[in-house]
Protein backbone atom coordinates (compact mmCIF):
# COMPACT_ATOMS: atom_id res chain seq x y z
CA UNK A 1 0.00 0.00 0.00
CA UNK A 2 1.33 3.43 -0.93
CA UNK A 3 2.36 5.68 1.96
CA UNK A 4 0.11 8.69 2.65
CA UNK A 5 1.30 12.12 1.61
CA UNK A 6 2.25 14.26 4.62
CA UNK A 7 1.17 17.89 5.07
CA UNK A 8 3.13 20.12 7.46
CA UNK A 9 0.81 22.30 9.55
CA UNK A 10 2.19 25.36 11.38
CA UNK A 11 0.73 26.36 14.76
CA UNK A 12 1.76 27.96 18.04
CA UNK A 13 0.41 25.11 20.17
CA UNK A 14 -2.35 22.58 19.56
CA UNK A 15 -4.76 23.66 22.27
CA UNK A 16 -8.53 23.98 21.92
CA UNK A 17 -8.59 27.24 19.96
CA UNK A 18 -10.70 27.99 16.91
CA UNK A 19 -8.11 27.34 14.19
CA UNK A 20 -6.78 24.28 16.00
CA UNK A 21 -10.27 22.84 16.44
CA UNK A 22 -11.07 23.48 12.78
CA UNK A 23 -7.96 21.61 11.60
CA UNK A 24 -8.69 18.73 13.96
CA UNK A 25 -12.22 18.49 12.55
CA UNK A 26 -10.73 18.04 9.08
CA UNK A 27 -8.01 15.69 10.34
CA UNK A 28 -10.60 13.33 11.86
CA UNK A 29 -12.57 13.15 8.61
CA UNK A 30 -9.92 12.81 5.91
CA UNK A 31 -8.73 9.40 4.74
CA UNK A 32 -5.51 9.19 6.75
CA UNK A 33 -4.32 6.28 4.63
CA UNK A 34 -3.98 8.82 1.82
CA UNK A 35 -3.28 12.14 3.58
CA UNK A 36 -1.56 12.66 6.94
CA UNK A 37 -1.08 15.84 8.95
CA UNK A 38 2.14 16.63 10.83
CA UNK A 39 2.50 19.67 13.07
CA UNK A 40 5.26 22.20 13.68
CA UNK A 41 4.44 23.94 16.97
CA UNK A 42 6.21 26.67 18.94
CA UNK A 43 5.80 25.60 22.55
CA UNK A 44 7.63 22.88 24.46
CA UNK A 45 4.63 21.93 26.59
CA UNK A 46 2.11 19.49 25.20
CA UNK A 47 -1.11 20.80 23.74
CA UNK A 48 -4.63 19.55 24.42
CA UNK A 49 -4.80 17.81 21.01
CA UNK A 50 -1.31 16.25 21.03
CA UNK A 51 -2.40 12.81 22.23
CA UNK A 52 -5.11 12.60 19.59
CA UNK A 53 -2.73 13.77 16.85
CA UNK A 54 -0.21 11.07 17.71
CA UNK A 55 -2.94 8.43 18.01
CA UNK A 56 -4.03 9.26 14.45
CA UNK A 57 -0.48 8.92 13.14
CA UNK A 58 0.60 12.57 13.09
CA UNK A 59 4.08 13.78 14.05
CA UNK A 60 4.74 16.85 16.22
CA UNK A 61 7.89 18.94 15.86
CA UNK A 62 8.66 21.47 18.60
CA UNK A 63 10.36 24.76 17.81
CA UNK A 64 11.31 27.52 20.24
CA UNK A 65 8.79 30.37 20.69
CA UNK A 66 9.29 33.22 18.21
CA UNK A 67 10.31 36.52 19.86
CA UNK A 68 12.43 39.43 18.60
CA UNK A 69 15.38 38.27 20.73
CA UNK A 70 15.16 34.69 19.37
CA UNK A 71 15.03 35.51 15.64
CA UNK A 72 18.54 34.24 14.82
CA UNK A 73 18.22 31.07 16.89
CA UNK A 74 14.80 30.40 15.44
CA UNK A 75 16.00 30.88 11.85
CA UNK A 76 18.80 28.37 12.49
CA UNK A 77 16.32 25.90 13.96
CA UNK A 78 14.03 26.22 10.93
CA UNK A 79 16.98 25.76 8.56
CA UNK A 80 18.06 22.63 10.44
CA UNK A 81 14.51 21.30 10.29
CA UNK A 82 14.37 21.49 6.50
CA UNK A 83 17.83 19.90 6.29
CA UNK A 84 16.45 16.94 8.22
CA UNK A 85 13.01 16.88 6.58
CA UNK A 86 13.21 17.50 2.83
CA UNK A 87 10.14 15.29 2.34
CA UNK A 88 7.56 18.03 2.89
CA UNK A 89 6.13 19.40 -0.37
CA UNK A 90 3.07 21.12 1.13
CA UNK A 91 3.20 23.53 4.06
CA UNK A 92 -0.03 24.95 5.47
CA UNK A 93 0.49 27.74 8.01
CA UNK A 94 -2.12 28.69 10.59
CA UNK A 95 -0.08 31.16 12.65
CA UNK A 96 -0.74 34.07 10.29
CA UNK A 97 2.13 36.47 9.80
CA UNK A 98 4.39 34.75 12.36
CA UNK A 99 4.97 31.95 9.84
CA UNK A 100 7.20 34.35 7.87
CA UNK A 101 10.52 32.63 8.65
CA UNK A 102 9.15 29.19 7.76
CA UNK A 103 7.65 30.47 4.50
CA UNK A 104 10.88 32.22 3.54
CA UNK A 105 13.05 29.18 4.30
CA UNK A 106 10.65 26.87 2.46
CA UNK A 107 10.57 29.14 -0.59
CA UNK A 108 14.37 29.27 -0.63
CA UNK A 109 14.42 25.48 -0.74
CA UNK A 110 11.79 25.43 -3.48
CA UNK A 111 9.07 23.73 -1.51
CA UNK A 112 6.38 23.74 -4.22
CA UNK A 113 3.25 24.48 -2.14
CA UNK A 114 3.36 27.11 0.63
CA UNK A 115 -0.02 28.12 2.08
CA UNK A 116 -0.84 30.75 4.69
CA UNK A 117 -4.31 30.62 6.22
CA UNK A 118 -6.20 33.75 7.36
CA UNK A 119 -8.19 33.11 10.53
CA UNK A 120 -8.76 36.69 11.77
CA UNK A 121 -10.09 39.83 10.13
CA UNK A 122 -8.13 42.26 12.34
CA UNK A 123 -5.15 42.43 14.69
CA UNK A 124 -5.11 43.79 18.21
CA UNK A 125 -3.01 46.89 18.77
CA UNK A 126 -0.49 45.63 21.33
CA UNK A 127 3.29 45.26 21.78
CA UNK A 128 3.48 42.80 18.86
CA UNK A 129 1.45 44.90 16.44
CA UNK A 130 4.47 46.36 14.62
CA UNK A 131 6.03 42.93 14.05
CA UNK A 132 2.72 41.47 12.91
CA UNK A 133 2.23 44.28 10.41
CA UNK A 134 5.77 43.97 9.05
CA UNK A 135 5.68 40.18 8.65
CA UNK A 136 2.17 40.25 7.21
CA UNK A 137 3.44 42.24 4.23
CA UNK A 138 6.88 40.64 3.85
CA UNK A 139 5.63 37.04 3.91
CA UNK A 140 3.36 37.42 0.88
CA UNK A 141 5.99 36.94 -1.89
CA UNK A 142 6.94 33.54 -0.44
CA UNK A 143 3.42 32.09 -0.60
CA UNK A 144 2.06 30.02 -3.46
CA UNK A 145 -1.53 30.20 -2.16
CA UNK A 146 -3.65 31.88 0.48
CA UNK A 147 -6.47 30.16 2.33
CA UNK A 148 -9.11 31.97 4.36
CA UNK A 149 -12.14 31.45 6.57
CA UNK A 150 -13.89 34.47 5.02
CA UNK A 151 -13.60 37.53 2.78
CA UNK A 152 -12.67 40.05 5.48
CA UNK A 153 -9.95 37.79 6.90
CA UNK A 154 -8.48 37.37 3.40
CA UNK A 155 -8.32 41.13 2.84
CA UNK A 156 -6.66 41.71 6.19
CA UNK A 157 -3.88 39.11 5.84
CA UNK A 158 -3.24 39.15 2.10
CA UNK A 159 -4.36 42.61 0.95
CA UNK A 160 -6.98 43.40 -1.67
CA UNK A 161 -5.40 41.77 -4.74
CA UNK A 162 -4.03 38.57 -3.18
CA UNK A 163 -7.08 38.41 -0.93
CA UNK A 164 -9.36 38.04 -3.96
CA UNK A 165 -7.38 34.94 -5.00
CA UNK A 166 -7.50 33.29 -1.56
CA UNK A 167 -9.28 29.94 -1.39
CA UNK A 168 -12.19 29.72 1.03
CA UNK A 169 -11.79 26.81 3.43
CA UNK A 170 -14.86 26.79 5.60
CA UNK A 171 -14.66 26.34 9.37
CA UNK A 172 -16.69 23.18 8.96
CA UNK A 173 -18.01 21.05 11.80
CA UNK A 174 -19.82 17.76 12.31
CA UNK A 175 -23.27 19.33 12.08
CA UNK A 176 -25.10 16.22 13.29
CA UNK A 177 -22.94 16.14 16.44
CA UNK A 178 -23.98 19.71 17.34
CA UNK A 179 -27.70 19.36 16.59
CA UNK A 180 -30.02 20.32 19.43
CA UNK A 181 -31.06 17.46 21.71
CA UNK A 182 -33.44 18.13 24.62
CA UNK A 183 -32.35 14.99 26.47
CA UNK A 184 -28.70 16.05 26.36
CA UNK A 185 -29.71 19.54 27.50
CA UNK A 186 -31.37 18.16 30.64
CA UNK A 187 -28.51 15.73 31.25
CA UNK A 188 -25.82 18.44 31.12
CA UNK A 189 -27.84 20.80 33.29
CA UNK A 190 -28.14 18.05 35.87
CA UNK A 191 -24.36 17.51 35.75
CA UNK A 192 -23.81 21.24 36.31
CA UNK A 193 -26.49 21.44 39.04
CA UNK A 194 -28.62 23.84 37.01
CA UNK A 195 -32.40 23.63 37.05
CA UNK A 196 -34.18 23.05 33.75
CA UNK A 197 -35.89 26.46 33.86
CA UNK A 198 -33.01 28.78 34.76
CA UNK A 199 -31.59 31.01 31.98
CA UNK A 200 -28.06 29.99 30.96
CA UNK A 201 -25.84 32.32 28.93
CA UNK A 202 -22.70 30.80 27.43
CA UNK A 203 -19.35 31.61 25.83
CA UNK A 204 -16.67 29.39 24.29
CA UNK A 205 -13.21 30.84 23.72
CA UNK A 206 -9.71 31.38 25.03
CA UNK A 207 -9.22 33.64 28.01
CA UNK A 208 -7.25 36.29 26.14
CA UNK A 209 -7.71 39.94 25.26
CA UNK A 210 -9.24 39.18 21.86
CA UNK A 211 -12.28 37.47 23.38
CA UNK A 212 -13.09 40.46 25.64
CA UNK A 213 -14.13 38.50 28.74
CA UNK A 214 -14.01 41.58 30.97
CA UNK A 215 -16.72 43.30 28.95
CA UNK A 216 -18.64 40.03 28.75
CA UNK A 217 -18.72 39.86 32.55
CA UNK A 218 -19.86 43.47 32.82
CA UNK A 219 -22.73 42.68 30.46
CA UNK A 220 -23.72 39.57 32.40
CA UNK A 221 -23.50 41.46 35.71
CA UNK A 222 -25.85 44.11 34.35
CA UNK A 223 -28.18 41.41 33.01
CA UNK A 224 -28.40 39.77 36.43
CA UNK A 225 -28.90 43.12 38.16
CA UNK A 226 -31.66 44.47 35.95
CA UNK A 227 -33.33 41.61 34.08
CA UNK A 228 -32.71 38.11 35.38
CA UNK A 229 -31.28 37.72 38.90
CA UNK A 230 -31.18 33.90 38.71
CA UNK A 231 -29.33 33.62 35.37
CA UNK A 232 -26.11 31.62 35.06
CA UNK A 233 -23.07 32.03 32.81
CA UNK A 234 -20.93 29.19 31.43
CA UNK A 235 -17.39 30.11 30.34
CA UNK A 236 -15.63 27.36 28.39
CA UNK A 237 -11.90 27.71 27.71
CA UNK A 238 -8.49 28.35 29.22
CA UNK A 239 -5.92 31.10 28.87
CA UNK A 240 -3.65 33.67 30.43
CA UNK A 241 -6.48 35.93 31.64
CA UNK A 242 -8.42 33.23 33.46
CA UNK A 243 -7.26 34.23 36.95
CA UNK A 244 -8.03 37.90 36.29
CA UNK A 245 -11.55 36.96 35.21
CA UNK A 246 -11.99 34.80 38.31
CA UNK A 247 -11.16 37.86 40.44
CA UNK A 248 -13.66 39.94 38.48
CA UNK A 249 -16.32 37.30 39.11
CA UNK A 250 -15.62 37.58 42.84
CA UNK A 251 -15.76 41.39 42.71
CA UNK A 252 -19.19 41.22 41.10
CA UNK A 253 -20.26 38.63 43.71
CA UNK A 254 -21.24 36.22 40.97
CA UNK A 255 -19.26 33.20 42.16
CA UNK A 256 -22.38 31.04 42.42
CA UNK A 257 -23.66 32.05 38.99
CA UNK A 258 -20.55 32.09 36.78
CA UNK A 259 -19.07 28.69 35.99
CA UNK A 260 -15.52 28.50 34.59
CA UNK A 261 -15.47 25.06 33.00
CA UNK A 262 -11.95 25.05 31.56
CA UNK A 263 -11.03 23.51 28.22
CA UNK A 264 -13.58 20.86 27.37
CA UNK A 265 -13.71 18.14 24.69
CA UNK A 266 -17.54 18.05 24.91
CA UNK A 267 -18.45 21.56 23.73
CA UNK A 268 -21.21 20.02 21.61
CA UNK A 269 -22.92 18.84 24.82
CA UNK A 270 -22.36 22.07 26.76
CA UNK A 271 -24.01 24.14 24.02
CA UNK A 272 -27.20 22.15 24.53
CA UNK A 273 -27.44 23.39 28.13
CA UNK A 274 -27.22 27.06 27.11
CA UNK A 275 -30.08 29.39 26.16
CA UNK A 276 -28.00 32.09 24.49
CA UNK A 277 -24.45 32.53 23.16
CA UNK A 278 -22.67 35.80 24.09
CA UNK A 279 -19.62 36.70 21.97
CA UNK A 280 -18.26 40.27 22.35
CA UNK A 281 -14.88 39.67 20.66
CA UNK A 282 -12.62 42.51 19.58
CA UNK A 283 -11.88 40.57 16.39
CA UNK A 284 -12.66 37.29 14.64
CA UNK A 285 -12.40 35.81 11.18
CA UNK A 286 -15.33 33.43 10.99
CA UNK A 287 -15.46 31.86 14.42
CA UNK A 288 -15.75 28.08 14.77
CA UNK A 289 -17.49 28.68 18.09
CA UNK A 290 -20.17 30.74 16.37
CA UNK A 291 -20.73 28.04 13.75
CA UNK A 292 -21.12 25.47 16.53
CA UNK A 293 -23.48 27.67 18.55
CA UNK A 294 -25.71 28.38 15.56
CA UNK A 295 -25.74 24.70 14.68
CA UNK A 296 -27.07 23.98 18.18
CA UNK A 297 -29.89 26.46 17.52
CA UNK A 298 -28.63 29.07 19.97
CA UNK A 299 -29.48 32.75 19.52
CA UNK A 300 -26.20 34.68 19.43
CA UNK A 301 -25.53 38.22 20.66
CA UNK A 302 -22.16 39.22 19.21
CA UNK A 303 -19.96 42.24 18.60
CA UNK A 304 -20.03 44.12 15.31
CA UNK A 305 -16.29 43.46 14.98
CA UNK A 306 -17.30 40.01 13.78
CA UNK A 307 -17.87 39.80 10.00
CA UNK A 308 -21.52 39.71 8.94
CA UNK A 309 -20.76 36.59 6.91
CA UNK A 310 -20.51 34.73 10.25
CA UNK A 311 -24.31 34.94 10.58
CA UNK A 312 -25.35 31.62 9.04
CA UNK A 313 -28.85 31.69 10.56
CA UNK A 314 -31.39 34.36 11.53
CA UNK A 315 -30.40 33.89 15.17
CA UNK A 316 -27.52 36.41 15.27
CA UNK A 317 -27.71 39.96 16.68
CA UNK A 318 -24.78 42.36 16.21
CA UNK A 319 -24.00 45.14 18.72
CA UNK A 320 -21.25 47.74 18.88
CA UNK A 321 -18.64 47.43 21.62
CA UNK A 322 -19.17 51.17 22.11
CA UNK A 323 -22.69 50.35 23.30
CA UNK A 324 -23.12 50.34 27.09
CA UNK A 325 -23.28 46.97 28.89
CA UNK A 326 -26.89 47.73 29.85
CA UNK A 327 -27.89 47.84 26.18
CA UNK A 328 -26.21 44.50 25.63
CA UNK A 329 -28.09 43.12 28.63
CA UNK A 330 -31.33 44.50 27.21
CA UNK A 331 -30.64 42.76 23.89
CA UNK A 332 -29.97 39.48 25.69
CA UNK A 333 -33.36 39.71 27.38
CA UNK A 334 -35.11 40.68 24.14
CA UNK A 335 -33.56 37.77 22.25
CA UNK A 336 -34.24 35.34 25.07
CA UNK A 337 -37.93 36.26 25.14
CA UNK A 338 -38.23 35.82 21.37
CA UNK A 339 -36.27 32.57 21.16
CA UNK A 340 -37.87 29.91 18.98
CA UNK A 341 -37.53 26.14 18.83
CA UNK A 342 -33.91 25.08 18.41
CA UNK A 343 -34.42 21.98 16.28
CA UNK A 344 -33.46 21.96 12.62
CA UNK A 345 -30.70 24.55 12.69
CA UNK A 346 -28.03 21.90 12.12
CA UNK A 347 -29.52 21.36 8.66
CA UNK A 348 -29.31 25.10 7.94
CA UNK A 349 -25.60 25.02 8.79
CA UNK A 350 -25.08 22.00 6.54
CA UNK A 351 -27.02 23.68 3.72
CA UNK A 352 -24.81 26.77 4.14
CA UNK A 353 -21.83 24.55 3.27
CA UNK A 354 -20.39 23.99 6.74
CA UNK A 355 -20.73 20.23 7.16
CA UNK A 356 -17.34 18.61 7.67
CA UNK A 357 -17.78 15.49 5.51
CA UNK A 358 -17.95 17.25 2.13
CA UNK A 359 -15.39 19.87 3.13
CA UNK A 360 -12.88 17.26 4.30
CA UNK A 361 -13.26 15.40 1.01
CA UNK A 362 -12.63 18.65 -0.88
CA UNK A 363 -9.48 19.45 1.16
CA UNK A 364 -8.14 15.92 0.77
CA UNK A 365 -8.55 16.11 -3.01
CA UNK A 366 -6.92 19.55 -3.05
CA UNK A 367 -3.82 18.28 -1.23
CA UNK A 368 -3.59 15.17 -3.42
CA UNK A 369 -3.94 17.26 -6.57
CA UNK A 370 -1.22 19.68 -5.47
CA UNK A 371 1.06 16.80 -4.46
CA UNK A 372 0.65 15.08 -7.82
CA UNK A 373 1.61 18.32 -9.59
CA UNK A 374 4.94 18.31 -7.72
CA UNK A 375 6.03 14.88 -8.93
HELIX and SHEET records of a PDB file:
HELIX    1   1 UNK A   18  UNK A   29  1                                  12    
HELIX    2   2 UNK A   50  UNK A   55  1                                   6    
HELIX    3   3 UNK A   68  UNK A   70  5                                   3    
HELIX    4   4 UNK A   71  UNK A   84  1                                  14    
HELIX    5   5 UNK A   96  UNK A   99  5                                   4    
HELIX    6   6 UNK A  100  UNK A  108  1                                   9    
HELIX    7   7 UNK A  129  UNK A  138  1                                  10    
HELIX    8   8 UNK A  140  UNK A  142  5                                   3    
HELIX    9   9 UNK A  151  UNK A  165  1                                  15    
HELIX   10  10 UNK A  182  UNK A  191  1                                  10    
HELIX   11  11 UNK A  209  UNK A  211  5                                   3    
HELIX   12  12 UNK A  213  UNK A  226  1                                  14    
HELIX   13  13 UNK A  242  UNK A  251  1                                  10    
HELIX   14  14 UNK A  267  UNK A  273  1                                   7    
HELIX   15  15 UNK A  288  UNK A  295  1                                   8    
HELIX   16  16 UNK A  308  UNK A  310  5                                   3    
HELIX   17  17 UNK A  325  UNK A  338  1                                  14    
HELIX   18  18 UNK A  345  UNK A  349  1                                   5    
HELIX   19  19 UNK A  350  UNK A  354  3                                   5    
HELIX   20  20 UNK A  356  UNK A  373  1                                  18    
SHEET    1   A 7 UNK A  60  UNK A  62  0                                        
SHEET    2   A 7 UNK A  35  UNK A  41  1                                        
SHEET    3   A 7 UNK A   5  UNK A  10  1                                        
SHEET    4   A 7 UNK A  90  UNK A  93  1                                        
SHEET    5   A 7 UNK A 113  UNK A 118  1                                        
SHEET    6   A 7 UNK A 145  UNK A 148  1                                        
SHEET    7   A 7 UNK A 167  UNK A 168  1                                        
SHEET    1   B 6 UNK A 258  UNK A 262  0                                        
SHEET    2   B 6 UNK A 232  UNK A 236  1                                        
SHEET    3   B 6 UNK A 200  UNK A 204  1                                        
SHEET    4   B 6 UNK A 276  UNK A 279  1                                        
SHEET    5   B 6 UNK A 299  UNK A 303  1                                        
SHEET    6   B 6 UNK A 316  UNK A 319  1                                        
END                                                                             
